[in-house]
Amino acid sequence: MAIIITDECINCGACEPECPNNAIYEGGVEWTISEGTTITGKYTLEGGKEVAADDSNAPVEEDYYFITPDKCTECMGFHEEPQCAAVCPVDCCVPDPDREETEEVLLARQATLHA
C-alpha cells in the first residue's frame, strides 16, 4: 500500500524531509515526478496519464500535507518502515486502503524512480 496523510494532519512538516522519494508536499503545492528522483523525459502516472518529468502536477490536497502515490514506495529499498509514519506526532501517515501494493510493486517503483 502507498501511504496517505489523513485530514488529522497538523501541518507540522516533520514528514516532508524524511521521504527518500520526495513524495511529500505541503498542501496546495504543485509537484513534479522529477523532484528527488532520477526520472527524466516522459513518465506515465498511476492513472495512465503521461507527463514530462518536470511538468507541474496539481496538488493531491489543498489544506494539509500530502503524499503523491506515484512516488511513494513506503520507503522500501531505503528503510525498514515508512519514515513519514515513524516521525508523525499525530499518527496521520497511514496505509492507503485504496492502494494495496505488493512489496515487488513498491521495490520496482523505487528502482524506476532512482535508476
N, CA, C and O atoms as CSV, one atom per row, in Angstrom:
chain,resi,resn,atom,element,x,y,z
A,1,MET,N,N,0.840,-1.186,0.000
A,1,MET,CA,C,0.000,0.000,0.000
A,1,MET,C,C,0.876,1.236,0.000
A,1,MET,O,O,1.927,1.258,0.640
A,2,ALA,N,N,0.453,2.249,-0.704
A,2,ALA,CA,C,1.088,3.552,-0.566
A,2,ALA,C,C,0.594,4.137,0.755
A,2,ALA,O,O,-0.401,3.685,1.322
A,3,ILE,N,N,1.298,5.129,1.219
A,3,ILE,CA,C,0.921,5.792,2.459
A,3,ILE,C,C,0.139,7.057,2.104
A,3,ILE,O,O,0.432,7.715,1.106
A,4,ILE,N,N,-0.849,7.389,2.921
A,4,ILE,CA,C,-1.587,8.649,2.770
A,4,ILE,C,C,-1.463,9.431,4.068
A,4,ILE,O,O,-1.153,8.878,5.123
A,5,ILE,N,N,-1.711,10.719,3.964
A,5,ILE,CA,C,-1.773,11.575,5.137
A,5,ILE,C,C,-3.244,11.939,5.317
A,5,ILE,O,O,-3.882,12.457,4.400
A,6,THR,N,N,-3.762,11.669,6.484
A,6,THR,CA,C,-5.179,11.917,6.745
A,6,THR,C,C,-5.427,13.387,7.091
A,6,THR,O,O,-4.494,14.164,7.294
A,7,ASP,N,N,-6.697,13.737,7.151
A,7,ASP,CA,C,-7.064,15.126,7.458
A,7,ASP,C,C,-6.818,15.489,8.924
A,7,ASP,O,O,-7.116,16.606,9.348
A,8,GLU,N,N,-6.278,14.551,9.690
A,8,GLU,CA,C,-5.875,14.844,11.068
A,8,GLU,C,C,-4.509,15.526,11.114
A,8,GLU,O,O,-4.033,15.887,12.191
A,9,CYS,N,N,-3.878,15.704,9.958
A,9,CYS,CA,C,-2.565,16.339,9.849
A,9,CYS,C,C,-2.601,17.730,10.469
A,9,CYS,O,O,-3.529,18.503,10.229
A,10,ILE,N,N,-1.573,18.043,11.276
A,10,ILE,CA,C,-1.488,19.358,11.927
A,10,ILE,C,C,-0.521,20.281,11.185
A,10,ILE,O,O,-0.177,21.351,11.688
A,11,ASN,N,N,-0.082,19.874,9.995
A,11,ASN,CA,C,0.810,20.679,9.154
A,11,ASN,C,C,2.125,21.019,9.836
A,11,ASN,O,O,2.649,22.119,9.662
A,12,CYS,N,N,2.656,20.090,10.606
A,12,CYS,CA,C,3.931,20.341,11.290
A,12,CYS,C,C,5.116,20.219,10.338
A,12,CYS,O,O,6.156,20.836,10.570
A,13,GLY,N,N,4.976,19.428,9.263
A,13,GLY,CA,C,6.047,19.279,8.285
A,13,GLY,C,C,7.132,18.294,8.655
A,13,GLY,O,O,8.125,18.185,7.935
A,14,ALA,N,N,6.980,17.572,9.756
A,14,ALA,CA,C,8.019,16.635,10.187
A,14,ALA,C,C,8.278,15.536,9.150
A,14,ALA,O,O,9.402,15.050,9.025
A,15,CYS,N,N,7.253,15.155,8.420
A,15,CYS,CA,C,7.356,14.051,7.472
A,15,CYS,C,C,8.117,14.412,6.198
A,15,CYS,O,O,8.830,13.579,5.639
A,16,GLU,N,N,7.966,15.638,5.747
A,16,GLU,CA,C,8.480,16.027,4.429
A,16,GLU,C,C,9.971,15.738,4.233
A,16,GLU,O,O,10.323,15.105,3.238
A,17,PRO,N,N,10.859,16.164,5.125
A,17,PRO,CA,C,12.284,15.913,4.883
A,17,PRO,C,C,12.694,14.447,5.050
A,17,PRO,O,O,13.797,14.072,4.655
A,18,GLU,N,N,11.837,13.626,5.620
A,18,GLU,CA,C,12.167,12.220,5.854
A,18,GLU,C,C,11.967,11.340,4.622
A,18,GLU,O,O,12.496,10.230,4.570
A,19,CYS,N,N,11.220,11.813,3.640
A,19,CYS,CA,C,10.861,10.982,2.483
A,19,CYS,C,C,12.027,10.863,1.497
A,19,CYS,O,O,12.474,11.871,0.951
A,20,PRO,N,N,12.522,9.649,1.264
A,20,PRO,CA,C,13.642,9.468,0.339
A,20,PRO,C,C,13.250,9.652,-1.131
A,20,PRO,O,O,14.121,9.743,-1.997
A,21,ASN,N,N,11.963,9.707,-1.413
A,21,ASN,CA,C,11.485,9.876,-2.784
A,21,ASN,C,C,10.976,11.276,-3.077
A,21,ASN,O,O,10.541,11.560,-4.193
A,22,ASN,N,N,11.027,12.153,-2.080
A,22,ASN,CA,C,10.468,13.494,-2.205
A,22,ASN,C,C,9.014,13.417,-2.678
A,22,ASN,O,O,8.599,14.141,-3.583
A,23,ALA,N,N,8.260,12.529,-2.050
A,23,ALA,CA,C,6.858,12.308,-2.407
A,23,ALA,C,C,5.892,13.100,-1.544
A,23,ALA,O,O,4.685,13.064,-1.783
A,24,ILE,N,N,6.393,13.811,-0.549
A,24,ILE,CA,C,5.538,14.540,0.390
A,24,ILE,C,C,5.635,16.033,0.130
A,24,ILE,O,O,6.724,16.596,0.020
A,25,TYR,N,N,4.473,16.659,0.034
A,25,TYR,CA,C,4.396,18.096,-0.266
A,25,TYR,C,C,3.427,18.785,0.674
A,25,TYR,O,O,2.481,18.183,1.182
A,26,GLU,N,N,3.685,20.051,0.889
A,26,GLU,CA,C,2.770,20.868,1.678
A,26,GLU,C,C,1.469,21.037,0.911
A,26,GLU,O,O,1.481,21.112,-0.318
A,27,GLY,N,N,0.363,21.097,1.610
A,27,GLY,CA,C,-0.939,21.264,0.971
A,27,GLY,C,C,-0.944,22.445,0.006
A,27,GLY,O,O,-0.405,23.509,0.312
A,28,GLY,N,N,-1.556,22.252,-1.158
A,28,GLY,CA,C,-1.681,23.301,-2.146
A,28,GLY,C,C,-0.480,23.475,-3.053
A,28,GLY,O,O,-0.521,24.304,-3.962
A,29,VAL,N,N,0.584,22.728,-2.838
A,29,VAL,CA,C,1.811,22.871,-3.628
A,29,VAL,C,C,1.785,21.904,-4.811
A,29,VAL,O,O,1.472,20.723,-4.656
A,30,GLU,N,N,2.117,22.423,-5.995
A,30,GLU,CA,C,2.236,21.560,-7.163
A,30,GLU,C,C,3.486,20.693,-7.010
A,30,GLU,O,O,4.422,21.065,-6.302
A,31,TRP,N,N,3.496,19.542,-7.671
A,31,TRP,CA,C,4.608,18.612,-7.566
A,31,TRP,C,C,5.030,18.127,-8.940
A,31,TRP,O,O,4.262,18.186,-9.900
A,32,THR,N,N,6.273,17.643,-9.019
A,32,THR,CA,C,6.773,17.038,-10.255
A,32,THR,C,C,7.319,15.650,-9.935
A,32,THR,O,O,7.731,15.374,-8.808
A,33,ILE,N,N,7.315,14.799,-10.928
A,33,ILE,CA,C,7.848,13.451,-10.746
A,33,ILE,C,C,9.371,13.493,-10.642
A,33,ILE,O,O,9.967,12.601,-10.038
A,34,SER,N,N,10.009,14.507,-11.216
A,34,SER,CA,C,11.476,14.576,-11.228
A,34,SER,C,C,12.090,14.997,-9.894
A,34,SER,O,O,13.235,14.643,-9.612
A,35,GLU,N,N,11.361,15.740,-9.076
A,35,GLU,CA,C,11.911,16.213,-7.808
A,35,GLU,C,C,12.295,15.041,-6.910
A,35,GLU,O,O,11.444,14.234,-6.534
A,36,GLY,N,N,13.579,14.952,-6.567
A,36,GLY,CA,C,14.042,13.908,-5.668
A,36,GLY,C,C,14.210,12.544,-6.310
A,36,GLY,O,O,14.446,11.556,-5.615
A,37,THR,N,N,14.091,12.478,-7.629
A,37,THR,CA,C,14.249,11.206,-8.344
A,37,THR,C,C,15.226,11.402,-9.497
A,37,THR,O,O,15.721,12.507,-9.718
A,38,THR,N,N,15.499,10.333,-10.225
A,38,THR,CA,C,16.356,10.429,-11.409
A,38,THR,C,C,15.535,10.419,-12.698
A,38,THR,O,O,16.099,10.313,-13.787
A,39,ILE,N,N,14.215,10.527,-12.588
A,39,ILE,CA,C,13.333,10.470,-13.761
A,39,ILE,C,C,13.565,11.682,-14.655
A,39,ILE,O,O,13.602,12.819,-14.183
A,40,THR,N,N,13.720,11.429,-15.944
A,40,THR,CA,C,13.789,12.471,-16.967
A,40,THR,C,C,12.881,12.044,-18.112
A,40,THR,O,O,12.468,10.887,-18.188
A,41,GLY,N,N,12.577,12.972,-18.989
A,41,GLY,CA,C,11.742,12.635,-20.141
A,41,GLY,C,C,10.297,12.411,-19.744
A,41,GLY,O,O,9.781,13.075,-18.845
A,42,LYS,N,N,9.648,11.475,-20.414
A,42,LYS,CA,C,8.233,11.178,-20.165
A,42,LYS,C,C,8.091,10.131,-19.068
A,42,LYS,O,O,8.949,9.266,-18.892
A,43,TYR,N,N,6.974,10.235,-18.330
A,43,TYR,CA,C,6.682,9.285,-17.260
A,43,TYR,C,C,5.174,9.068,-17.242
A,43,TYR,O,O,4.408,10.019,-17.392
A,44,THR,N,N,4.746,7.828,-17.061
A,44,THR,CA,C,3.324,7.527,-17.004
A,44,THR,C,C,2.893,7.451,-15.545
A,44,THR,O,O,3.380,6.617,-14.782
A,45,LEU,N,N,1.973,8.336,-15.170
A,45,LEU,CA,C,1.458,8.379,-13.806
A,45,LEU,C,C,0.517,7.204,-13.559
A,45,LEU,O,O,0.118,6.509,-14.494
A,46,GLU,N,N,0.170,6.990,-12.302
A,46,GLU,CA,C,-0.659,5.875,-11.873
A,46,GLU,C,C,-1.953,5.728,-12.680
A,46,GLU,O,O,-2.348,4.607,-13.000
A,47,GLY,N,N,-2.608,6.818,-13.008
A,47,GLY,CA,C,-3.868,6.764,-13.735
A,47,GLY,C,C,-3.728,6.590,-15.238
A,47,GLY,O,O,-4.728,6.567,-15.955
A,48,GLY,N,N,-2.479,6.466,-15.727
A,48,GLY,CA,C,-2.249,6.279,-17.162
A,48,GLY,C,C,-1.887,7.546,-17.904
A,48,GLY,O,O,-1.557,7.490,-19.089
A,49,LYS,N,N,-1.941,8.686,-17.239
A,49,LYS,CA,C,-1.596,9.962,-17.865
A,49,LYS,C,C,-0.086,10.066,-18.033
A,49,LYS,O,O,0.665,9.855,-17.081
A,50,GLU,N,N,0.361,10.393,-19.251
A,50,GLU,CA,C,1.784,10.570,-19.496
A,50,GLU,C,C,2.139,12.040,-19.321
A,50,GLU,O,O,1.465,12.919,-19.858
A,51,VAL,N,N,3.203,12.298,-18.565
A,51,VAL,CA,C,3.646,13.665,-18.300
A,51,VAL,C,C,5.145,13.746,-18.526
A,51,VAL,O,O,5.848,12.736,-18.494
A,52,ALA,N,N,5.628,14.970,-18.757
A,52,ALA,CA,C,7.066,15.205,-18.755
A,52,ALA,C,C,7.503,15.217,-17.294
A,52,ALA,O,O,6.769,15.695,-16.429
A,53,ALA,N,N,8.675,14.704,-17.025
A,53,ALA,CA,C,9.153,14.579,-15.642
A,53,ALA,C,C,9.137,15.908,-14.901
A,53,ALA,O,O,8.905,15.935,-13.693
A,54,ASP,N,N,9.377,17.003,-15.601
A,54,ASP,CA,C,9.421,18.323,-14.967
A,54,ASP,C,C,8.079,19.051,-14.986
A,54,ASP,O,O,7.983,20.176,-14.494
A,55,ASP,N,N,7.041,18.425,-15.545
A,55,ASP,CA,C,5.711,19.050,-15.555
A,55,ASP,C,C,5.188,19.217,-14.138
A,55,ASP,O,O,5.360,18.336,-13.296
A,56,SER,N,N,4.554,20.345,-13.880
A,56,SER,CA,C,3.893,20.553,-12.592
A,56,SER,C,C,2.560,19.822,-12.592
A,56,SER,O,O,1.805,19.885,-13.562
A,57,ASN,N,N,2.281,19.132,-11.502
A,57,ASN,CA,C,1.025,18.404,-11.335
A,57,ASN,C,C,0.232,19.039,-10.208
A,57,ASN,O,O,0.800,19.582,-9.260
A,58,ALA,N,N,-1.082,18.964,-10.321
A,58,ALA,CA,C,-1.960,19.560,-9.312
A,58,ALA,C,C,-1.742,18.929,-7.950
A,58,ALA,O,O,-1.455,17.736,-7.855
A,59,PRO,N,N,-1.879,19.721,-6.894
A,59,PRO,CA,C,-1.757,19.167,-5.547
A,59,PRO,C,C,-2.789,18.067,-5.313
A,59,PRO,O,O,-3.908,18.142,-5.820
A,60,VAL,N,N,-2.416,17.059,-4.555
A,60,VAL,CA,C,-3.333,15.993,-4.178
A,60,VAL,C,C,-4.302,16.504,-3.113
A,60,VAL,O,O,-5.449,16.065,-3.042
A,61,GLU,N,N,-3.830,17.431,-2.291
A,61,GLU,CA,C,-4.623,18.000,-1.197
A,61,GLU,C,C,-4.291,19.481,-1.082
A,61,GLU,O,O,-3.150,19.888,-1.300
A,62,GLU,N,N,-5.281,20.274,-0.743
A,62,GLU,CA,C,-5.088,21.719,-0.625
A,62,GLU,C,C,-4.784,22.186,0.793
A,62,GLU,O,O,-4.061,23.165,0.974
A,63,ASP,N,N,-5.320,21.508,1.796
A,63,ASP,CA,C,-5.307,22.040,3.150
A,63,ASP,C,C,-4.246,21.465,4.086
A,63,ASP,O,O,-3.970,22.058,5.128
A,64,TYR,N,N,-3.654,20.345,3.747
A,64,TYR,CA,C,-2.650,19.734,4.615
A,64,TYR,C,C,-1.659,18.946,3.756
A,64,TYR,O,O,-1.897,18.710,2.571
A,65,TYR,N,N,-0.563,18.550,4.361
A,65,TYR,CA,C,0.470,17.810,3.641
A,65,TYR,C,C,-0.130,16.582,2.954
A,65,TYR,O,O,-1.105,15.995,3.425
A,66,PHE,N,N,0.483,16.213,1.829
A,66,PHE,CA,C,0.007,15.041,1.089
A,66,PHE,C,C,1.193,14.259,0.542
A,66,PHE,O,O,2.304,14.775,0.421
A,67,ILE,N,N,0.923,13.008,0.219
A,67,ILE,CA,C,1.905,12.129,-0.411
A,67,ILE,C,C,1.384,11.796,-1.797
A,67,ILE,O,O,0.257,11.324,-1.948
A,68,THR,N,N,2.203,12.040,-2.805
A,68,THR,CA,C,1.782,11.661,-4.147
A,68,THR,C,C,2.059,10.162,-4.337
A,68,THR,O,O,3.201,9.722,-4.210
A,69,PRO,N,N,1.022,9.389,-4.638
A,69,PRO,CA,C,1.179,7.930,-4.719
A,69,PRO,C,C,2.124,7.487,-5.828
A,69,PRO,O,O,2.675,6.388,-5.765
A,70,ASP,N,N,2.317,8.319,-6.833
A,70,ASP,CA,C,3.219,7.970,-7.929
A,70,ASP,C,C,4.676,7.917,-7.492
A,70,ASP,O,O,5.523,7.379,-8.206
A,71,LYS,N,N,4.970,8.475,-6.322
A,71,LYS,CA,C,6.344,8.489,-5.834
A,71,LYS,C,C,6.522,7.733,-4.516
A,71,LYS,O,O,7.652,7.560,-4.057
A,72,CYS,N,N,5.443,7.287,-3.910
A,72,CYS,CA,C,5.542,6.611,-2.613
A,72,CYS,C,C,5.933,5.150,-2.799
A,72,CYS,O,O,5.322,4.422,-3.581
A,73,THR,N,N,6.959,4.739,-2.069
A,73,THR,CA,C,7.394,3.338,-2.063
A,73,THR,C,C,7.353,2.757,-0.657
A,73,THR,O,O,7.907,1.686,-0.411
A,74,GLU,N,N,6.702,3.454,0.262
A,74,GLU,CA,C,6.679,3.062,1.676
A,74,GLU,C,C,8.100,2.920,2.218
A,74,GLU,O,O,8.347,2.168,3.161
A,75,CYS,N,N,9.024,3.652,1.608
A,75,CYS,CA,C,10.448,3.660,1.966
A,75,CYS,C,C,11.153,2.344,1.657
A,75,CYS,O,O,12.296,2.150,2.074
A,76,MET,N,N,10.495,1.434,0.934
A,76,MET,CA,C,11.148,0.167,0.565
A,76,MET,C,C,12.354,0.481,-0.317
A,76,MET,O,O,12.310,1.343,-1.195
A,77,GLY,N,N,13.416,-0.242,-0.049
A,77,GLY,CA,C,14.665,-0.001,-0.745
A,77,GLY,C,C,15.529,1.028,-0.032
A,77,GLY,O,O,16.681,1.243,-0.411
A,78,PHE,N,N,14.983,1.663,0.994
A,78,PHE,CA,C,15.717,2.669,1.768
A,78,PHE,C,C,15.725,2.360,3.262
A,78,PHE,O,O,16.779,2.368,3.897
A,79,HIS,N,N,14.547,2.089,3.820
A,79,HIS,CA,C,14.389,1.923,5.261
A,79,HIS,C,C,13.498,0.726,5.581
A,79,HIS,O,O,12.816,0.199,4.702
A,80,GLU,N,N,13.506,0.308,6.825
A,80,GLU,CA,C,12.706,-0.823,7.293
A,80,GLU,C,C,11.217,-0.507,7.382
A,80,GLU,O,O,10.380,-1.404,7.275
A,81,GLU,N,N,10.883,0.790,7.581
A,81,GLU,CA,C,9.494,1.204,7.741
A,81,GLU,C,C,9.309,2.585,7.111
A,81,GLU,O,O,10.286,3.310,6.921
A,82,PRO,N,N,8.077,2.955,6.787
A,82,PRO,CA,C,7.833,4.289,6.245
A,82,PRO,C,C,8.268,5.364,7.247
A,82,PRO,O,O,7.776,5.415,8.374
A,83,GLN,N,N,9.181,6.202,6.823
A,83,GLN,CA,C,9.735,7.207,7.712
A,83,GLN,C,C,8.735,8.299,8.064
A,83,GLN,O,O,8.807,8.865,9.155
A,84,CYS,N,N,7.812,8.604,7.174
A,84,CYS,CA,C,6.791,9.617,7.484
A,84,CYS,C,C,5.963,9.177,8.686
A,84,CYS,O,O,5.683,9.969,9.586
A,85,ALA,N,N,5.578,7.908,8.687
A,85,ALA,CA,C,4.783,7.375,9.796
A,85,ALA,C,C,5.598,7.332,11.084
A,85,ALA,O,O,5.063,7.551,12.170
A,86,ALA,N,N,6.883,7.052,10.961
A,86,ALA,CA,C,7.743,6.948,12.140
A,86,ALA,C,C,7.907,8.286,12.860
A,86,ALA,O,O,8.052,8.322,14.082
A,87,VAL,N,N,7.883,9.389,12.100
A,87,VAL,CA,C,8.117,10.702,12.728
A,87,VAL,C,C,6.846,11.506,12.975
A,87,VAL,O,O,6.898,12.538,13.644
A,88,CYS,N,N,5.727,11.068,12.463
A,88,CYS,CA,C,4.480,11.839,12.590
A,88,CYS,C,C,4.015,11.886,14.045
A,88,CYS,O,O,3.786,10.840,14.653
A,89,PRO,N,N,3.872,13.093,14.611
A,89,PRO,CA,C,3.471,13.190,16.015
A,89,PRO,C,C,1.999,12.882,16.278
A,89,PRO,O,O,1.613,12.659,17.426
A,90,VAL,N,N,1.169,12.866,15.226
A,90,VAL,CA,C,-0.261,12.603,15.422
A,90,VAL,C,C,-0.729,11.335,14.701
A,90,VAL,O,O,-1.930,11.088,14.586
A,91,ASP,N,N,0.215,10.545,14.223
A,91,ASP,CA,C,-0.088,9.268,13.560
A,91,ASP,C,C,-1.079,9.397,12.414
A,91,ASP,O,O,-2.009,8.598,12.298
A,92,CYS,N,N,-0.882,10.406,11.563
A,92,CYS,CA,C,-1.798,10.571,10.430
A,92,CYS,C,C,-1.218,10.057,9.111
A,92,CYS,O,O,-1.866,10.183,8.072
A,93,CYS,N,N,-0.027,9.487,9.129
A,93,CYS,CA,C,0.550,8.847,7.947
A,93,CYS,C,C,0.238,7.356,8.049
A,93,CYS,O,O,0.850,6.631,8.834
A,94,VAL,N,N,-0.717,6.915,7.247
A,94,VAL,CA,C,-1.237,5.554,7.366
A,94,VAL,C,C,-1.307,4.882,5.994
A,94,VAL,O,O,-1.325,5.570,4.973
A,95,PRO,N,N,-1.348,3.545,5.956
A,95,PRO,CA,C,-1.507,2.850,4.675
A,95,PRO,C,C,-2.819,3.247,4.000
A,95,PRO,O,O,-3.856,3.383,4.648
A,96,ASP,N,N,-2.745,3.428,2.690
A,96,ASP,CA,C,-3.917,3.787,1.898
A,96,ASP,C,C,-4.688,2.515,1.542
A,96,ASP,O,O,-4.202,1.706,0.751
A,97,PRO,N,N,-5.881,2.325,2.113
A,97,PRO,CA,C,-6.633,1.096,1.830
A,97,PRO,C,C,-7.087,0.985,0.376
A,97,PRO,O,O,-7.476,-0.097,-0.064
A,98,ASP,N,N,-7.045,2.078,-0.372
A,98,ASP,CA,C,-7.440,2.055,-1.779
A,98,ASP,C,C,-6.283,1.719,-2.713
A,98,ASP,O,O,-6.479,1.601,-3.922
A,99,ARG,N,N,-5.080,1.565,-2.165
A,99,ARG,CA,C,-3.899,1.283,-2.985
A,99,ARG,C,C,-3.095,0.149,-2.370
A,99,ARG,O,O,-2.005,0.371,-1.844
A,100,GLU,N,N,-3.615,-1.034,-2.432
A,100,GLU,CA,C,-2.882,-2.181,-1.917
A,100,GLU,C,C,-1.830,-2.580,-2.950
A,100,GLU,O,O,-2.157,-2.966,-4.072
A,101,GLU,N,N,-0.569,-2.479,-2.551
A,101,GLU,CA,C,0.533,-2.780,-3.455
A,101,GLU,C,C,1.464,-3.789,-2.795
A,101,GLU,O,O,1.701,-3.742,-1.588
A,102,THR,N,N,1.982,-4.695,-3.603
A,102,THR,CA,C,2.895,-5.709,-3.088
A,102,THR,C,C,4.284,-5.117,-2.892
A,102,THR,O,O,4.603,-4.049,-3.415
A,103,GLU,N,N,5.090,-5.826,-2.138
A,103,GLU,CA,C,6.480,-5.414,-1.950
A,103,GLU,C,C,7.188,-5.335,-3.300
A,103,GLU,O,O,8.004,-4.439,-3.519
A,104,GLU,N,N,6.888,-6.252,-4.193
A,104,GLU,CA,C,7.514,-6.255,-5.513
A,104,GLU,C,C,7.179,-4.991,-6.293
A,104,GLU,O,O,8.053,-4.410,-6.936
A,105,VAL,N,N,5.919,-4.562,-6.241
A,105,VAL,CA,C,5.496,-3.347,-6.939
A,105,VAL,C,C,6.208,-2.130,-6.355
A,105,VAL,O,O,6.686,-1.271,-7.095
A,106,LEU,N,N,6.278,-2.059,-5.029
A,106,LEU,CA,C,6.925,-0.923,-4.373
A,106,LEU,C,C,8.416,-0.889,-4.682
A,106,LEU,O,O,8.967,0.184,-4.926
A,107,LEU,N,N,9.074,-2.033,-4.676
A,107,LEU,CA,C,10.500,-2.074,-4.994
A,107,LEU,C,C,10.754,-1.747,-6.458
A,107,LEU,O,O,11.756,-1.110,-6.781
A,108,ALA,N,N,9.865,-2.170,-7.346
A,108,ALA,CA,C,10.001,-1.825,-8.761
A,108,ALA,C,C,9.858,-0.313,-8.959
A,108,ALA,O,O,10.584,0.281,-9.756
A,109,ARG,N,N,8.920,0.309,-8.234
A,109,ARG,CA,C,8.759,1.767,-8.318
A,109,ARG,C,C,10.011,2.460,-7.814
A,109,ARG,O,O,10.489,3.419,-8.419
A,110,GLN,N,N,10.538,1.971,-6.704
A,110,GLN,CA,C,11.764,2.555,-6.151
A,110,GLN,C,C,12.900,2.473,-7.171
A,110,GLN,O,O,13.642,3.439,-7.350
A,111,ALA,N,N,13.040,1.331,-7.838
A,111,ALA,CA,C,14.096,1.156,-8.835
A,111,ALA,C,C,13.901,2.095,-10.026
A,111,ALA,O,O,14.870,2.619,-10.576
A,112,THR,N,N,12.659,2.300,-10.414
A,112,THR,CA,C,12.357,3.212,-11.531
A,112,THR,C,C,12.638,4.653,-11.152
A,112,THR,O,O,13.200,5.405,-11.949
A,113,LEU,N,N,12.257,5.043,-9.954
A,113,LEU,CA,C,12.446,6.430,-9.526
A,113,LEU,C,C,13.910,6.769,-9.299
A,113,LEU,O,O,14.297,7.935,-9.381
A,114,HIS,N,N,14.720,5.771,-9.016
A,114,HIS,CA,C,16.127,6.023,-8.678
A,114,HIS,C,C,17.053,5.141,-9.510
A,114,HIS,O,O,17.958,4.498,-8.978
A,115,ALA,N,N,16.818,5.117,-10.812
A,115,ALA,CA,C,17.629,4.277,-11.717
A,115,ALA,C,C,19.058,4.777,-11.803
A,115,ALA,O,O,19.875,4.193,-12.515
